[in-house]
Amino acid sequence: MYRHLIAIAAATLCAATAHAQTSVTLSGLTDVYVGSMKMAGDADRRSVVNSGGMTTSWFGFTGSEDLGGGLKANFQLTSFIQVDAGTQGRFPGDTFFSRDANVSLSGSFGSVLLGRWMAPNFLPSVVGNPLGDSFTFSPLILHKNVPLFNASGWQATTPSDTGWSNQIAYSTPDIGGFKANLQYQFGELPGDNGKKNVGANFFYFGGPLTLTGYYERDQISNPGQGTYLGTTKKDWMLAAAYDFNVVKPYLSYGQTKADNSPGKAKTMQVGASAPLGGGSLLASWVKTELTDSDLDRKTFTLGYDYNLSKRTDVYAMYMNDKITNQSTGNSFGVGIRHRF
């Protein structure tokens, strides 16, 4: 009898474990390209096999549990990876789960999330340009999020990374195609005197029309626990796109201002995507003007992305990059992206 009860208990435990596992998903994306790269201000050209031509490669776990009454508990643990070398993170010293590390409750009220998640600037920037989240070829993402470690000394205009640690975020439910996020990052610094990051973004998807935008007020660097930026930086952007079926034009404009600097960074983007032969023709031009100097940066990308299947695509990109008083950069790349 005792053994029989143990067998029943073990079977019940296994069944419960199996049920819990069905709500957990392993997913990710691998993206590798071959390229010849030269950014504005670079002294020499580089021939590369690199990870993340169109999307930063990543993998991880997501899951949810139905708590009843429309309430769900959710989690995300996802990590960036450099597929060309098999190394973890986007750069040396990047935290392991720097893409996502959070838990949330969701229901008819929307959702409340705690942990590391996207910063307010990230998703509007991705939705608002035809090359999406390419940190290699998207001019908008490059100007806003990628500094150049060369003679140009170009600094990313977005103040504090594309992800925020130690944050609490509230997401509204979808209301007629409109959705918004309110986000607050705790500084967690001894004697921080209230140092923090706050921001919000919104999205509207109404048939062919897309509208999005964000605002950030940043004092804390990321990823990880972060440090004080030494100033308060404010960053905002508005973007729109309209799908005419034969072409989808994009337009965005934004500004960045630091309290310890008299000038602003003003960034304008014009882009378009068009379906062509089983894929999409992509083009984007971005200009960023630094108002306290005579410097500006202009970047243009033209490319083609072809779908081999719903999960796999191949792409070819050309990019021209110019910064005042610096050598011009021209880059080429072809790659493959696979989702799993």
BELNOR-V642274 format. One record per residue. N is the residue number from 1. RES is the residue in one small letter. SS is DSSP state (alpha for helix, beta for strand, coil for the rest). OMEGA is omega in radians with two decimals (NA if undefined). D_FIRST is the distance of its C-alpha to the first C-alpha in whole Angstrom. Layout:
N;RES;SS;OMEGA;D_FIRST + N;RES;SS;OMEGA;D_FIRST
This chain:
1;m;coil;-3.13;0 + 2;y;alpha;3.12;4 + 3;r;alpha;-3.14;5 + 4;h;alpha;3.12;5 + 5;l;alpha;3.10;6 + 6;i;alpha;3.14;9 + 7;a;alpha;3.12;10 + 8;i;alpha;-3.14;11 + 9;a;alpha;3.13;12 + 10;a;alpha;3.13;14 + 11;a;alpha;3.11;15 + 12;t;alpha;3.12;16 + 13;l;alpha;3.13;18 + 14;c;alpha;3.14;20 + 15;a;alpha;3.12;21 + 16;a;alpha;3.12;23 + 17;t;alpha;3.14;24 + 18;a;alpha;3.13;26 + 19;h;alpha;3.14;27 + 20;a;alpha;-3.11;29 + 21;q;alpha;-3.13;30 + 22;t;coil;-3.12;32 + 23;s;coil;-3.12;34 + 24;v;beta;-3.10;35 + 25;t;beta;2.97;38 + 26;l;beta;-3.12;40 + 27;s;beta;3.13;44 + 28;g;beta;-3.10;47 + 29;l;beta;3.05;51 + 30;t;beta;-3.06;53 + 31;d;beta;3.13;57 + 32;v;beta;3.13;59 + 33;y;beta;3.00;63 + 34;v;beta;-3.05;66 + 35;g;beta;2.98;69 + 36;s;beta;-2.90;72 + 37;m;beta;3.01;72 + 38;k;coil;3.12;75 + 39;m;coil;3.07;75 + 40;a;coil;-3.14;78 + 41;g;coil;3.10;79 + 42;d;coil;3.12;77 + 43;a;coil;-3.06;80 + 44;d;coil;3.09;78 + 45;r;coil;3.11;76 + 46;r;beta;2.98;73 + 47;s;beta;-2.95;71 + 48;v;beta;2.74;67 + 49;v;beta;-3.00;64 + 50;n;beta;3.09;62 + 51;s;beta;2.97;59 + 52;g;coil;3.09;59 + 53;g;coil;-3.14;62 + 54;m;coil;3.11;61 + 55;t;coil;3.08;58 + 56;t;coil;-3.09;57 + 57;s;coil;-3.09;54 + 58;w;beta;3.00;50 + 59;f;beta;3.09;46 + 60;g;beta;-3.02;43 + 61;f;beta;2.98;40 + 62;t;beta;3.14;40 + 63;g;beta;3.10;38 + 64;s;beta;3.07;37 + 65;e;beta;3.10;34 + 66;d;beta;-3.10;35 + 67;l;beta;-3.14;34 + 68;g;beta;3.11;35 + 69;g;coil;-3.14;39 + 70;g;coil;-3.12;41 + 71;l;beta;3.12;40 + 72;k;beta;2.96;39 + 73;a;beta;-3.05;38 + 74;n;beta;3.02;40 + 75;f;beta;3.04;40 + 76;q;beta;3.02;43 + 77;l;beta;-3.06;43 + 78;t;beta;-3.00;46 + 79;s;beta;3.02;48 + 80;f;beta;3.12;51 + 81;i;beta;3.05;52 + 82;q;beta;-2.99;55 + 83;v;coil;-3.10;55 + 84;d;coil;-3.10;58 + 85;a;coil;-3.13;57 + 86;g;coil;-3.13;53 + 87;t;beta;-3.08;53 + 88;q;beta;3.02;52 + 89;g;coil;3.11;53 + 90;r;coil;-3.07;57 + 91;f;coil;3.13;59 + 92;p;coil;3.13;58 + 93;g;coil;3.09;57 + 94;d;coil;3.13;55 + 95;t;coil;-2.98;52 + 96;f;coil;3.13;49 + 97;f;coil;-3.07;47 + 98;s;coil;3.08;51 + 99;r;coil;3.11;51 + 100;d;beta;2.97;48 + 101;a;beta;-2.99;45 + 102;n;beta;3.03;44 + 103;v;beta;-3.08;42 + 104;s;beta;2.97;43 + 105;l;beta;-3.12;42 + 106;s;beta;3.13;44 + 107;g;beta;-3.13;44 + 108;s;coil;3.12;47 + 109;f;coil;-3.00;49 + 110;g;beta;3.09;49 + 111;s;beta;3.04;47 + 112;v;beta;-3.02;47 + 113;l;beta;3.07;47 + 114;l;beta;3.08;47 + 115;g;beta;3.12;47 + 116;r;beta;-3.09;50 + 117;w;beta;3.11;51 + 118;m;beta;2.96;54 + 119;a;coil;-3.12;57 + 120;p;alpha;-3.07;59 + 121;n;alpha;-2.87;62 + 122;f;alpha;-3.02;60 + 123;l;alpha;3.04;59 + 124;p;alpha;3.10;62 + 125;s;alpha;3.13;64 + 126;v;alpha;-3.13;62 + 127;v;alpha;-3.02;62 + 128;g;coil;3.08;66 + 129;n;coil;-3.01;67 + 130;p;coil;3.14;67 + 131;l;coil;2.98;65 + 132;g;coil;-3.03;62 + 133;d;coil;3.12;61 + 134;s;coil;3.08;63 + 135;f;coil;3.12;63 + 136;t;coil;-3.01;66 + 137;f;coil;3.13;68 + 138;s;coil;-3.13;67 + 139;p;alpha;-3.13;71 + 140;l;alpha;3.12;69 + 141;i;alpha;-3.14;66 + 142;l;alpha;-3.12;68 + 143;h;alpha;-3.02;71 + 144;k;alpha;-2.89;68 + 145;n;alpha;-3.01;65 + 146;v;coil;3.05;67 + 147;p;coil;3.08;69 + 148;l;coil;-3.14;72 + 149;f;coil;-3.13;72 + 150;n;coil;-3.06;75 + 151;a;coil;-3.10;79 + 152;s;coil;-3.08;79 + 153;g;coil;-3.07;76 + 154;w;coil;3.10;75 + 155;q;coil;3.09;72 + 156;a;coil;-3.08;69 + 157;t;coil;3.10;70 + 158;t;coil;-2.94;67 + 159;p;coil;-2.85;66 + 160;s;coil;3.00;63 + 161;d;coil;3.11;61 + 162;t;coil;3.08;59 + 163;g;beta;3.12;56 + 164;w;beta;3.01;55 + 165;s;beta;2.99;53 + 166;n;beta;-3.07;51 + 167;q;beta;2.95;52 + 168;i;beta;-3.07;51 + 169;a;beta;3.02;52 + 170;y;beta;3.10;52 + 171;s;beta;3.13;52 + 172;t;coil;2.96;54 + 173;p;coil;3.07;52 + 174;d;coil;-3.12;54 + 175;i;beta;3.14;57 + 176;g;coil;-3.12;59 + 177;g;coil;-3.13;59 + 178;f;beta;3.10;60 + 179;k;beta;-3.13;57 + 180;a;beta;3.08;58 + 181;n;beta;3.03;56 + 182;l;beta;-2.97;57 + 183;q;beta;-3.12;56 + 184;y;beta;3.09;56 + 185;q;beta;3.09;56 + 186;f;beta;3.13;56 + 187;g;coil;-3.11;58 + 188;e;coil;3.14;56 + 189;l;coil;3.11;59 + 190;p;coil;-3.12;60 + 191;g;coil;-3.02;63 + 192;d;coil;3.14;63 + 193;n;coil;3.07;65 + 194;g;coil;3.12;63 + 195;k;coil;-3.03;63 + 196;k;beta;2.95;61 + 197;n;beta;3.07;61 + 198;v;beta;3.13;61 + 199;g;beta;3.14;61 + 200;a;beta;3.00;61 + 201;n;beta;3.13;61 + 202;f;beta;3.12;61 + 203;f;beta;3.01;61 + 204;y;beta;3.08;62 + 205;f;beta;-3.11;61 + 206;g;beta;-3.08;64 + 207;g;coil;-3.12;64 + 208;p;coil;-3.05;66 + 209;l;beta;3.02;67 + 210;t;beta;3.04;65 + 211;l;beta;3.12;66 + 212;t;beta;3.11;64 + 213;g;beta;3.13;65 + 214;y;beta;3.00;64 + 215;y;beta;3.06;66 + 216;e;beta;2.95;65 + 217;r;beta;-2.93;66 + 218;d;beta;3.02;65 + 219;q;beta;-3.04;65 + 220;i;beta;3.09;62 + 221;s;coil;3.10;62 + 222;n;coil;0.03;58 + 223;p;coil;-3.14;56 + 224;g;coil;-3.11;54 + 225;q;coil;3.06;55 + 226;g;coil;3.08;58 + 227;t;coil;3.14;62 + 228;y;beta;-3.13;65 + 229;l;beta;-3.09;67 + 230;g;beta;3.11;70 + 231;t;beta;3.01;71 + 232;t;beta;-3.13;70 + 233;k;beta;3.12;70 + 234;k;beta;-3.01;70 + 235;d;beta;3.10;69 + 236;w;beta;3.12;69 + 237;m;beta;2.97;69 + 238;l;beta;-3.11;69 + 239;a;beta;3.12;69 + 240;a;beta;3.05;69 + 241;a;beta;3.13;69 + 242;y;beta;-3.07;70 + 243;d;beta;3.08;69 + 244;f;coil;-3.07;71 + 245;n;coil;3.13;69 + 246;v;coil;3.09;72 + 247;v;coil;3.09;72 + 248;k;beta;3.12;70 + 249;p;beta;3.11;72 + 250;y;beta;3.08;71 + 251;l;beta;3.10;73 + 252;s;beta;3.08;72 + 253;y;beta;3.13;74 + 254;g;beta;3.14;72 + 255;q;beta;3.02;74 + 256;t;beta;-3.13;73 + 257;k;beta;3.06;74 + 258;a;beta;-3.11;74 + 259;d;coil;-3.10;75 + 260;n;coil;3.12;77 + 261;s;coil;-3.11;79 + 262;p;coil;-3.04;82 + 263;g;coil;3.08;81 + 264;k;beta;2.94;78 + 265;a;beta;-3.12;76 + 266;k;beta;-3.04;77 + 267;t;beta;3.09;75 + 268;m;beta;3.13;76 + 269;q;beta;2.97;74 + 270;v;beta;-3.11;75 + 271;g;beta;3.12;73 + 272;a;beta;2.96;72 + 273;s;beta;-3.13;70 + 274;a;beta;3.10;70 + 275;p;beta;-3.11;68 + 276;l;beta;2.99;70 + 277;g;coil;3.12;69 + 278;g;coil;3.11;65 + 279;g;beta;-3.12;65 + 280;s;beta;2.98;67 + 281;l;beta;-3.02;70 + 282;l;beta;3.10;70 + 283;a;beta;3.12;73 + 284;s;beta;3.06;73 + 285;w;beta;-3.10;76 + 286;v;beta;3.03;75 + 287;k;beta;3.01;78 + 288;t;beta;3.14;77 + 289;e;beta;3.06;80 + 290;l;beta;-2.93;80 + 291;t;coil;-3.13;83 + 292;d;coil;3.10;84 + 293;s;coil;3.09;85 + 294;d;coil;-3.05;87 + 295;l;coil;2.92;83 + 296;d;beta;3.14;81 + 297;r;beta;3.11;79 + 298;k;beta;-3.11;79 + 299;t;beta;3.14;76 + 300;f;beta;3.10;76 + 301;t;beta;3.05;73 + 302;l;beta;-3.09;73 + 303;g;beta;3.12;71 + 304;y;beta;-3.14;69 + 305;d;beta;-3.05;65 + 306;y;beta;-3.12;64 + 307;n;beta;3.03;60 + 308;l;coil;3.10;59 + 309;s;coil;3.10;56 + 310;k;coil;-3.06;54 + 311;r;coil;-3.03;53 + 312;t;beta;3.07;55 + 313;d;beta;3.04;59 + 314;v;beta;-3.06;62 + 315;y;beta;3.05;65 + 316;a;beta;-3.03;68 + 317;m;beta;2.97;70 + 318;y;beta;-3.12;73 + 319;m;beta;3.05;74 + 320;n;beta;-3.02;77 + 321;d;beta;-3.11;77 + 322;k;beta;3.01;80 + 323;i;beta;-3.11;81 + 324;t;coil;3.08;84 + 325;n;coil;3.11;86 + 326;q;coil;3.08;83 + 327;s;coil;-3.13;83 + 328;t;coil;3.10;82 + 329;g;beta;3.02;78 + 330;n;beta;-3.08;77 + 331;s;beta;3.11;74 + 332;f;beta;3.10;72 + 333;g;beta;3.01;69 + 334;v;beta;-3.07;67 + 335;g;beta;3.13;63 + 336;i;beta;-3.12;60 + 337;r;beta;-3.12;57 + 338;h;beta;3.11;53 + 339;r;beta;3.12;50 + 340;f;coil;NA;47
